[in-house]
Amino acid sequence: MRSKKPSSLNLKNARPGRCRYCRCTDARACPDGCSWYDVEETVCNSSICVSLFRVALADCARKLIRVGINKTGFLKSLSCYGEAAVVIDTLLTEMRSDAAMEMASET
């Protein structure tokens, strides 16, 4: 069974057919070769690009939770909205650290 590709949720710098991080394309792939990681074909599957993409998605989720907490009250009805924000902030910190280590190991 084929796994589903993640969606980019219309993150900034999205241009189908071009990686938003390393700028590779179908015609000009990464030196070691790559394929598309997301459905919209805006992130290639190189480890650095995937790490940066995951950080961006977690950051989006964090912002959505904060907006829900502060403006709409939507998440206030959930008893665990504060815990969700803490979990996402912790994951975001860890993923940023992992992405920085990945980038350092590539150079």
N, CA, C and O atoms as a Tinker XYZ file with bonds, in Angstrom:
   428  protein
     1  N      0.833000   -1.174000    0.000000    73     2
     2  CA     0.000000    0.000000    0.000000    64     1     3
     3  C      0.885000    1.247000    0.000000    63     2     4     5
     4  O      1.846000    1.342000    0.762000    81     3
     5  N      0.553000    2.168000   -0.840000    73     3     6
     6  CA     1.326000    3.397000   -0.977000    64     5     7
     7  C      0.943000    4.400000    0.104000    63     6     8     9
     8  O     -0.242000    4.608000    0.365000    81     7
     9  N      1.931000    5.019000    0.731000    73     7    10
    10  CA     1.622000    5.984000    1.776000    64     9    11
    11  C      1.242000    7.327000    1.162000    63    10    12    13
    12  O      1.698000    7.683000    0.075000    81    11
    13  N      0.406000    8.053000    1.872000    73    11    14
    14  CA    -0.027000    9.364000    1.402000    64    13    15
    15  C      1.074000   10.382000    1.620000    63    14    16    17
    16  O      1.767000   10.349000    2.637000    81    15
    17  N      1.235000   11.278000    0.673000    73    15    18
    18  CA     2.191000   12.355000    0.834000    64    17    19
    19  C      1.551000   13.469000    1.644000    63    18    20    21
    20  O      0.346000   13.699000    1.532000    81    19
    21  N      2.346000   14.175000    2.469000    73    19    22
    22  CA     1.774000   15.284000    3.225000    64    21    23
    23  C      1.444000   16.454000    2.317000    63    22    24    25
    24  O      1.952000   16.560000    1.201000    81    23
    25  N      0.593000   17.317000    2.810000    73    23    26
    26  CA     0.227000   18.525000    2.083000    64    25    27
    27  C      0.997000   19.700000    2.661000    63    26    28    29
    28  O      1.298000   19.721000    3.855000    81    27
    29  N      1.317000   20.677000    1.825000    73    27    30
    30  CA     2.106000   21.813000    2.293000    64    29    31
    31  C      1.260000   22.896000    2.936000    63    30    32    33
    32  O      1.811000   23.858000    3.473000    81    31
    33  N     -0.055000   22.773000    2.901000    73    31    34
    34  CA    -0.951000   23.738000    3.544000    64    33    35
    35  C     -0.710000   25.169000    3.095000    63    34    36    37
    36  O     -0.881000   26.107000    3.874000    81    35
    37  N     -0.317000   25.336000    1.858000    73    35    38
    38  CA    -0.092000   26.677000    1.301000    64    37    39
    39  C      0.921000   27.502000    2.096000    63    38    40    41
    40  O      0.697000   28.683000    2.361000    81    39
    41  N      2.010000   26.886000    2.465000    73    39    42
    42  CA     3.064000   27.626000    3.154000    64    41    43
    43  C      3.720000   28.614000    2.199000    63    42    44    45
    44  O      3.583000   28.500000    0.981000    81    43
    45  N      4.427000   29.576000    2.760000    73    43    46
    46  CA     5.104000   30.593000    1.949000    64    45    47
    47  C      6.095000   29.953000    0.984000    63    46    48    49
    48  O      6.577000   28.844000    1.215000    81    47
    49  N      6.386000   30.653000   -0.079000    73    47    50
    50  CA     7.364000   30.245000   -1.090000    64    49    51
    51  C      6.967000   28.976000   -1.833000    63    50    52    53
    52  O      7.825000   28.257000   -2.344000    81    51
    53  N      5.675000   28.702000   -1.894000    73    51    54
    54  CA     5.221000   27.504000   -2.591000    64    53    55
    55  C      5.062000   27.789000   -4.078000    63    54    56    57
    56  O      4.294000   28.665000   -4.477000    81    55
    57  N      5.787000   27.051000   -4.880000    73    55    58
    58  CA     5.681000   27.136000   -6.332000    64    57    59
    59  C      5.756000   25.705000   -6.849000    63    58    60    61
    60  O      6.829000   25.103000   -6.855000    81    59
    61  N      4.621000   25.156000   -7.284000    73    59    62
    62  CA     4.619000   23.752000   -7.714000    64    61    63
    63  C      5.721000   23.450000   -8.722000    63    62    64    65
    64  O      5.945000   24.194000   -9.676000    81    63
    65  N      6.406000   22.329000   -8.476000    73    63    66
    66  CA     7.486000   21.918000   -9.367000    64    65    67
    67  C      8.844000   22.482000   -8.985000    63    66    68    69
    68  O      9.825000   22.264000   -9.697000    81    67
    69  N      8.917000   23.211000   -7.863000    73    67    70
    70  CA    10.182000   23.775000   -7.388000    64    69    71
    71  C     10.229000   23.657000   -5.867000    63    70    72    73
    72  O      9.296000   24.072000   -5.179000    81    71
    73  N     11.307000   23.097000   -5.349000    73    71    74
    74  CA    11.464000   22.951000   -3.905000    64    73    75
    75  C     11.615000   24.331000   -3.269000    63    74    76    77
    76  O     12.440000   25.138000   -3.698000    81    75
    77  N     10.817000   24.585000   -2.253000    73    75    78
    78  CA    10.842000   25.890000   -1.587000    64    77    79
    79  C     12.133000   26.134000   -0.807000    63    78    80    81
    80  O     12.415000   27.275000   -0.439000    81    79
    81  N     12.915000   25.101000   -0.549000    73    79    82
    82  CA    14.128000   25.259000    0.256000    64    81    83
    83  C     15.408000   25.236000   -0.575000    63    82    84    85
    84  O     16.227000   26.149000   -0.466000    81    83
    85  N     15.589000   24.218000   -1.397000    73    83    86
    86  CA    16.840000   24.134000   -2.163000    64    85    87
    87  C     16.665000   24.583000   -3.615000    63    86    88    89
    88  O     17.646000   24.704000   -4.350000    81    87
    89  N     15.429000   24.827000   -4.027000    73    87    90
    90  CA    15.075000   25.334000   -5.360000    64    89    91
    91  C     15.309000   24.329000   -6.489000    63    90    92    93
    92  O     15.393000   24.721000   -7.653000    81    91
    93  N     15.415000   23.042000   -6.160000    73    91    94
    94  CA    15.558000   22.052000   -7.226000    64    93    95
    95  C     14.233000   21.936000   -7.983000    63    94    96    97
    96  O     13.183000   22.342000   -7.487000    81    95
    97  N     14.301000   21.381000   -9.180000    73    95    98
    98  CA    13.112000   21.183000  -10.021000    64    97    99
    99  C     13.186000   19.789000  -10.633000    63    98   100   101
   100  O     14.148000   19.053000  -10.411000    81    99
   101  N     12.163000   19.434000  -11.405000    73    99   102
   102  CA    12.208000   18.152000  -12.114000    64   101   103
   103  C     13.381000   18.116000  -13.095000    63   102   104   105
   104  O     14.025000   17.082000  -13.267000    81   103
   105  N     13.645000   19.240000  -13.726000    73   103   106
   106  CA    14.720000   19.317000  -14.718000    64   105   107
   107  C     16.102000   19.427000  -14.071000    63   106   108   109
   108  O     17.102000   19.050000  -14.684000    81   107
   109  N     16.166000   19.937000  -12.844000    73   107   110
   110  CA    17.442000   20.138000  -12.145000    64   109   111
   111  C     17.303000   19.632000  -10.708000    63   110   112   113
   112  O     17.079000   20.412000   -9.782000    81   111
   113  N     17.440000   18.321000  -10.539000    73   111   114
   114  CA    17.275000   17.685000   -9.233000    64   113   115
   115  C     18.487000   17.948000   -8.342000    63   114   116   117
   116  O     19.494000   18.487000   -8.802000    81   115
   117  N     18.392000   17.572000   -7.085000    73   115   118
   118  CA    19.516000   17.688000   -6.155000    64   117   119
   119  C     20.679000   16.828000   -6.655000    63   118   120   121
   120  O     20.456000   15.863000   -7.387000    81   119
   121  N     21.918000   17.162000   -6.272000    73   119   122
   122  CA    23.086000   16.399000   -6.746000    64   121   123
   123  C     23.000000   14.892000   -6.472000    63   122   124   125
   124  O     23.436000   14.086000   -7.294000    81   123
   125  N     22.437000   14.513000   -5.317000    73   123   126
   126  CA    22.324000   13.094000   -4.984000    64   125   127
   127  C     21.018000   12.482000   -5.484000    63   126   128   129
   128  O     20.739000   11.310000   -5.233000    81   127
   129  N     20.224000   13.276000   -6.190000    73   127   130
   130  CA    18.921000   12.818000   -6.664000    64   129   131
   131  C     17.851000   13.047000   -5.607000    63   130   132   133
   132  O     18.130000   13.013000   -4.409000    81   131
   133  N     16.647000   13.275000   -6.055000    73   131   134
   134  CA    15.551000   13.497000   -5.123000    64   133   135
   135  C     14.226000   13.278000   -5.839000    63   134   136   137
   136  O     14.171000   13.133000   -7.060000    81   135
   137  N     13.170000   13.256000   -5.051000    73   135   138
   138  CA    11.814000   13.194000   -5.591000    64   137   139
   139  C     10.952000   14.104000   -4.732000    63   138   140   141
   140  O     11.434000   14.690000   -3.763000    81   139
   141  N      9.687000   14.222000   -5.084000    73   139   142
   142  CA     8.824000   15.138000   -4.345000    64   141   143
   143  C      8.334000   14.506000   -3.056000    63   142   144   145
   144  O      7.909000   13.351000   -3.036000    81   143
   145  N      8.399000   15.268000   -1.992000    73   143   146
   146  CA     7.966000   14.813000   -0.668000    64   145   147
   147  C      6.495000   15.122000   -0.418000    63   146   148   149
   148  O      5.795000   14.330000    0.214000    81   147
   149  N      6.014000   16.275000   -0.911000    73   147   150
   150  CA     4.638000   16.677000   -0.645000    64   149   151
   151  C      3.766000   16.575000   -1.891000    63   150   152   153
   152  O      4.266000   16.475000   -3.012000    81   151
   153  N      2.478000   16.601000   -1.679000    73   151   154
   154  CA     1.502000   16.459000   -2.765000    64   153   155
   155  C      1.637000   17.569000   -3.795000    63   154   156   157
   156  O      1.552000   17.315000   -4.997000    81   155
   157  N      1.846000   18.789000   -3.338000    73   155   158
   158  CA     1.901000   19.940000   -4.238000    64   157   159
   159  C      3.221000   20.072000   -4.994000    63   158   160   161
   160  O      3.366000   20.959000   -5.835000    81   159
   161  N      4.183000   19.197000   -4.700000    73   159   162
   162  CA     5.509000   19.220000   -5.323000    64   161   163
   163  C      6.205000   20.553000   -5.077000    63   162   164   165
   164  O      6.670000   21.220000   -6.001000    81   163
   165  N      6.259000   20.920000   -3.781000    73   163   166
   166  CA     6.963000   22.147000   -3.388000    64   165   167
   167  C      8.090000   21.870000   -2.399000    63   166   168   169
   168  O      8.779000   22.789000   -1.957000    81   167
   169  N      8.274000   20.584000   -2.053000    73   167   170
   170  CA     9.350000   20.183000   -1.142000    64   169   171
   171  C      9.927000   18.870000   -1.658000    63   170   172   173
   172  O      9.198000   17.899000   -1.865000    81   171
   173  N     11.255000   18.849000   -1.865000    73   171   174
   174  CA    11.878000   17.593000   -2.298000    64   173   175
   175  C     12.162000   16.730000   -1.071000    63   174   176   177
   176  O     12.033000   17.200000    0.060000    81   175
   177  N     12.540000   15.493000   -1.282000    73   175   178
   178  CA    12.722000   14.578000   -0.162000    64   177   179
   179  C     14.155000   14.533000    0.373000    63   178   180   181
   180  O     14.522000   13.568000    1.043000    81   179
   181  N     14.973000   15.553000    0.093000    73   179   182
   182  CA    16.296000   15.585000    0.726000    64   181   183
   183  C     16.094000   15.808000    2.227000    63   182   184   185
   184  O     15.143000   16.476000    2.633000    81   183
   185  N     16.964000   15.264000    3.030000    73   183   186
   186  CA    16.761000   15.285000    4.481000    64   185   187
   187  C     16.676000   16.706000    5.042000    63   186   188   189
   188  O     15.886000   16.954000    5.953000    81   187
   189  N     17.459000   17.627000    4.529000    73   187   190
   190  CA    17.420000   19.008000    5.013000    64   189   191
   191  C     16.080000   19.654000    4.671000    63   190   192   193
   192  O     15.459000   20.294000    5.520000    81   191
   193  N     15.644000   19.487000    3.444000    73   191   194
   194  CA    14.376000   20.096000    3.016000    64   193   195
   195  C     13.200000   19.524000    3.796000    63   194   196   197
   196  O     12.298000   20.269000    4.181000    81   195
   197  N     13.193000   18.215000    4.035000    73   195   198
   198  CA    12.118000   17.593000    4.802000    64   197   199
   199  C     12.134000   18.116000    6.239000    63   198   200   201
   200  O     11.075000   18.392000    6.802000    81   199
   201  N     13.311000   18.255000    6.837000    73   199   202
   202  CA    13.404000   18.790000    8.201000    64   201   203
   203  C     12.857000   20.210000    8.268000    63   202   204   205
   204  O     12.091000   20.539000    9.174000    81   203
   205  N     13.243000   21.050000    7.320000    73   203   206
   206  CA    12.756000   22.431000    7.300000    64   205   207
   207  C     11.243000   22.483000    7.074000    63   206   208   209
   208  O     10.554000   23.322000    7.654000    81   207
   209  N     10.734000   21.589000    6.234000    73   207   210
   210  CA     9.308000   21.521000    5.969000    64   209   211
   211  C      8.540000   21.131000    7.228000    63   210   212   213
   212  O      7.499000   21.716000    7.528000    81   211
   213  N      9.045000   20.155000    7.959000    73   211   214
   214  CA     8.373000   19.729000    9.188000    64   213   215
   215  C      8.365000   20.842000   10.231000    63   214   216   217
   216  O      7.381000   21.015000   10.951000    81   215
   217  N      9.454000   21.592000   10.313000    73   215   218
   218  CA     9.496000   22.734000   11.225000    64   217   219
   219  C      8.442000   23.764000   10.825000    63   218   220   221
   220  O      7.741000   24.302000   11.683000    81   219
   221  N      8.328000   24.038000    9.529000    73   219   222
   222  CA     7.339000   25.016000    9.056000    64   221   223
   223  C      5.913000   24.554000    9.357000    63   222   224   225
   224  O      5.073000   25.368000    9.740000    81   223
   225  N      5.630000   23.264000    9.191000    73   223   226
   226  CA     4.291000   22.750000    9.498000    64   225   227
   227  C      3.993000   22.846000   10.993000    63   226   228   229
   228  O      2.887000   23.221000   11.383000    81   227
   229  N      4.974000   22.508000   11.829000    73   227   230
   230  CA     4.768000   22.611000   13.277000    64   229   231
   231  C      4.554000   24.056000   13.686000    63   230   232   233
   232  O      3.741000   24.346000   14.564000    81   231
   233  N      5.283000   24.964000   13.050000    73   231   234
   234  CA     5.120000   26.387000   13.344000    64   233   235
   235  C      3.714000   26.850000   12.968000    63   234   236   237
   236  O      3.097000   27.627000   13.697000    81   235
   237  N      3.211000   26.372000   11.833000    73   235   238
   238  CA     1.832000   26.691000   11.421000    64   237   239
   239  C      0.838000   26.170000   12.449000    63   238   240   241
   240  O     -0.095000   26.878000   12.829000    81   239
   241  N      1.034000   24.941000   12.897000    73   239   242
   242  CA     0.127000   24.361000   13.893000    64   241   243
   243  C      0.157000   25.167000   15.182000    63   242   244   245
   244  O     -0.882000   25.400000   15.800000    81   243
   245  N      1.350000   25.594000   15.587000    73   243   246
   246  CA     1.476000   26.413000   16.801000    64   245   247
   247  C      0.720000   27.720000   16.648000    63   246   248   249
   248  O      0.022000   28.147000   17.567000    81   247
   249  N      0.854000   28.355000   15.496000    73   247   250
   250  CA     0.152000   29.617000   15.255000    64   249   251
   251  C     -1.360000   29.416000   15.260000    63   250   252   253
   252  O     -2.095000   30.244000   15.799000    81   251
   253  N     -1.828000   28.322000   14.665000    73   251   254
   254  CA    -3.264000   28.036000   14.662000    64   253   255
   255  C     -3.791000   27.839000   16.069000    63   254   256   257
   256  O     -4.881000   28.307000   16.397000    81   255
   257  N     -3.031000   27.154000   16.898000    73   255   258
   258  CA    -3.454000   26.947000   18.283000    64   257   259
   259  C     -3.502000   28.272000   19.020000    63   258   260   261
   260  O     -4.451000   28.539000   19.756000    81   259
   261  N     -2.489000   29.104000   18.829000    73   259   262
   262  CA    -2.471000   30.404000   19.518000    64   261   263
   263  C     -3.626000   31.287000   19.057000    63   262   264   265
   264  O     -4.244000   31.967000   19.876000    81   263
   265  N     -3.927000   31.289000   17.768000    73   263   266
   266  CA    -5.062000   32.065000   17.261000    64   265   267
   267  C     -6.350000   31.526000   17.866000    63   266   268   269
   268  O     -7.215000   32.295000   18.284000    81   267
   269  N     -6.475000   30.206000   17.912000    73   267   270
   270  CA    -7.668000   29.600000   18.496000    64   269   271
   271  C     -7.820000   29.943000   19.966000    63   270   272   273
   272  O     -8.930000   30.166000   20.449000    81   271
   273  N     -6.712000   29.984000   20.667000    73   271   274
   274  CA    -6.760000   30.291000   22.093000    64   273   275
   275  C     -7.079000   31.769000   22.306000    63   274   276   277
   276  O     -7.888000   32.113000   23.168000    81   275
   277  N     -6.460000   32.623000   21.541000    73   275   278
   278  CA    -6.552000   34.052000   21.803000    64   277   279
   279  C     -7.758000   34.742000   21.191000    63   278   280   281
   280  O     -8.284000   35.679000   21.791000    81   279
   281  N     -8.217000   34.319000   20.025000    73   279   282
   282  CA    -9.240000   35.086000   19.317000    64   281   283
   283  C    -10.588000   34.406000   19.242000    63   282   284   285
   284  O    -11.598000   34.999000   19.620000    81   283
   285  N    -10.626000   33.187000   18.768000    73   283   286
   286  CA   -11.921000   32.579000   18.482000    64   285   287
   287  C    -12.523000   31.855000   19.675000    63   286   288   289
   288  O    -13.738000   31.663000   19.734000    81   287
   289  N    -11.698000   31.456000   20.614000    73   287   290
   290  CA   -12.220000   30.689000   21.734000    64   289   291
   291  C    -12.514000   29.249000   21.378000    63   290   292   293
   292  O    -12.960000   28.480000   22.229000    81   291
   293  N    -12.270000   28.869000   20.131000    73   291   294
   294  CA   -12.568000   27.508000   19.670000    64   293   295
   295  C    -11.874000   26.471000   20.538000    63   294   296   297
   296  O    -12.503000   25.520000   21.001000    81   295
   297  N    -10.582000   26.652000   20.758000    73   295   298
   298  CA    -9.832000   25.655000   21.518000    64   297   299
   299  C    -10.051000   25.778000   23.020000    63   298   300   301
   300  O     -9.686000   24.871000   23.768000    81   299
   301  N    -10.635000   26.873000   23.474000    73   299   302
   302  CA   -10.897000   27.013000   24.901000    64   301   303
   303  C    -11.908000   25.980000   25.373000    63   302   304   305
   304  O    -11.947000   25.639000   26.555000    81   303
   305  N    -12.719000   25.485000   24.460000    73   303   306
   306  CA   -13.696000   24.473000   24.843000    64   305   307
   307  C    -13.039000   23.124000   25.100000    63   306   308   309
   308  O    -13.649000   22.238000   25.699000    81   307
   309  N    -11.804000   22.964000   24.652000    73   307   310
   310  CA   -11.083000   21.723000   24.898000    64   309   311
   311  C    -10.294000   21.855000   26.194000    63   310   312   313
   312  O     -9.666000   22.885000   26.438000    81   311
   313  N    -10.324000   20.848000   27.000000    73   311   314
   314  CA    -9.637000   20.925000   28.286000    64   313   315
   315  C     -8.120000   20.852000   28.137000    63   314   316   317
   316  O     -7.388000   21.196000   29.066000    81   315
   317  N     -7.647000   20.408000   26.980000    73   315   318
   318  CA    -6.211000   20.185000   26.825000    64   317   319
   319  C     -5.551000   21.180000   25.870000    63   318   320   321
   320  O     -4.452000   20.905000   25.387000    81   319
   321  N     -6.179000   22.329000   25.577000    73   319   322
   322  CA    -5.578000   23.231000   24.592000    64   321   323
   323  C     -4.222000   23.748000   25.041000    63   322   324   325
   324  O     -3.324000   23.917000   24.216000    81   323
   325  N     -4.056000   24.004000   26.337000    73   323   326
   326  CA    -2.760000   24.469000   26.843000    64   325   327
   327  C     -1.686000   23.406000   26.669000    63   326   328   329
   328  O     -0.556000   23.704000   26.284000    81   327
   329  N     -2.054000   22.166000   26.958000    73   327   330
   330  CA    -1.112000   21.056000   26.800000    64   329   331
   331  C     -0.742000   20.867000   25.339000    63   330   332   333
   332  O      0.410000   20.563000   25.028000    81   331
   333  N     -1.706000   21.044000   24.434000    73   331   334
   334  CA    -1.420000   20.922000   23.008000    64   333   335
   335  C     -0.409000   21.976000   22.579000    63   334   336   337
   336  O      0.501000   21.683000   21.803000    81   335
   337  N     -0.560000   23.196000   23.076000    73   335   338
   338  CA     0.385000   24.256000   22.735000    64   337   339
   339  C      1.780000   23.927000   23.248000    63   338   340   341
   340  O      2.767000   24.157000   22.550000    81   339
   341  N      1.868000   23.395000   24.452000    73   339   342
   342  CA     3.170000   23.023000   25.025000    64   341   343
   343  C      3.810000   21.903000   24.220000    63   342   344   345
   344  O      5.009000   21.944000   23.942000    81   343
   345  N      3.020000   20.901000   23.846000    73   343   346
   346  CA     3.548000   19.779000   23.062000    64   345   347
   347  C      4.069000   20.269000   21.720000    63   346   348   349
   348  O      5.160000   19.883000   21.299000    81   347
   349  N      3.303000   21.110000   21.049000    73   347   350
   350  CA     3.741000   21.605000   19.741000    64   349   351
   351  C      4.978000   22.483000   19.884000    63   350   352   353
   352  O      5.892000   22.390000   19.064000    81   351
   353  N      5.027000   23.336000   20.909000    73   351   354
   354  CA     6.220000   24.157000   21.123000    64   353   355
   355  C      7.447000   23.291000   21.379000    63   354   356   357
   356  O      8.533000   23.583000   20.878000    81   355
   357  N      7.277000   22.224000   22.159000    73   355   358
   358  CA     8.392000   21.313000   22.434000    64   357   359
   359  C      8.841000   20.604000   21.155000    63   358   360   361
   360  O     10.036000   20.517000   20.873000    81   359
   361  N      7.873000   20.099000   20.385000    73   359   362
   362  CA     8.217000   19.443000   19.116000    64   361   363
   363  C      8.908000   20.409000   18.174000    63   362   364   365
   364  O      9.873000   20.041000   17.503000    81   363
   365  N      8.427000   21.636000   18.118000    73   363   366
   366  CA     9.022000   22.639000   17.249000    64   365   367
   367  C     10.477000   22.896000   17.632000    63   366   368   369
   368  O     11.342000   22.979000   16.760000    81   367
   369  N     10.751000   23.020000   18.915000    73   367   370
   370  CA    12.126000   23.225000   19.387000    64   369   371
   371  C     13.013000   22.044000   18.991000    63   370   372   373
   372  O     14.129000   22.230000   18.506000    81   371
   373  N     12.504000   20.830000   19.203000    73   371   374
   374  CA    13.283000   19.638000   18.867000    64   373   375
   375  C     13.517000   19.526000   17.364000    63   374   376   377
   376  O     14.612000   19.167000   16.930000    81   375
   377  N     12.495000   19.832000   16.572000    73   375   378
   378  CA    12.646000   19.725000   15.120000    64   377   379
   379  C     13.599000   20.791000   14.587000    63   378   380   381
   380  O     14.361000   20.528000   13.657000    81   379
   381  N     13.566000   21.986000   15.162000    73   379   382
   382  CA    14.532000   23.014000   14.743000    64   381   383
   383  C     15.948000   22.576000   15.058000    63   382   384   385
   384  O     16.868000   22.791000   14.269000    81   383
   385  N     16.115000   21.960000   16.219000    73   383   386
   386  CA    17.435000   21.457000   16.604000    64   385   387
   387  C     17.885000   20.355000   15.647000    63   386   388   389
   388  O     19.036000   20.339000   15.211000    81   387
   389  N     16.975000   19.434000   15.323000    73   387   390
   390  CA    17.305000   18.361000   14.379000    64   389   391
   391  C     17.657000   18.921000   12.999000    63   390   392   393
   392  O     18.597000   18.452000   12.358000    81   391
   393  N     16.902000   19.926000   12.544000    73   391   394
   394  CA    17.180000   20.524000   11.233000    64   393   395
   395  C     18.540000   21.212000   11.239000    63   394   396   397
   396  O     19.282000   21.118000   10.261000    81   395
   397  N     18.879000   21.905000   12.330000    73   395   398
   398  CA    20.177000   22.570000   12.418000    64   397   399
   399  C     21.308000   21.539000   12.404000    63   398   400   401
   400  O     22.332000   21.754000   11.755000    81   399
   401  N     21.130000   20.430000   13.110000    73   399   402
   402  CA    22.165000   19.390000   13.113000    64   401   403
   403  C     22.293000   18.760000   11.729000    63   402   404   405
   404  O     23.401000   18.467000   11.281000    81   403
   405  N     21.173000   18.552000   11.056000    73   403   406
   406  CA    21.193000   17.981000    9.703000    64   405   407
   407  C     21.941000   18.908000    8.744000    63   406   408   409
   408  O     22.745000   18.456000    7.929000    81   407
   409  N     21.668000   20.193000    8.849000    73   407   410
   410  CA    22.334000   21.167000    7.977000    64   409   411
   411  C     23.839000   21.228000    8.284000    63   410   412   413
   412  O     24.656000   21.346000    7.371000    81   411
   413  N     24.196000   21.148000    9.557000    73   411   414
   414  CA    25.601000   21.183000    9.954000    64   413   415
   415  C     26.332000   19.944000    9.444000    63   414   416   417
   416  O     27.495000   20.029000    9.049000    81   415
   417  N     25.662000   18.800000    9.450000    73   415   418
   418  CA    26.315000   17.575000    8.993000    64   417   419
   419  C     26.494000   17.544000    7.491000    63   418   420   421
   420  O     27.379000   16.852000    6.988000    81   419
   421  N     25.658000   18.290000    6.756000    73   419   422
   422  CA    25.756000   18.350000    5.294000    64   421   423
   423  C     26.925000   19.214000    4.823000    63   422   424   425
   424  O     27.428000   19.029000    3.715000    81   423
   425  N     27.359000   20.158000    5.667000    73   423   426
   426  CA    28.440000   21.058000    5.242000    64   425   427
   427  C     29.787000   20.542000    5.633000    63   426   428
   428  O     30.799000   21.183000    5.350000    81   427
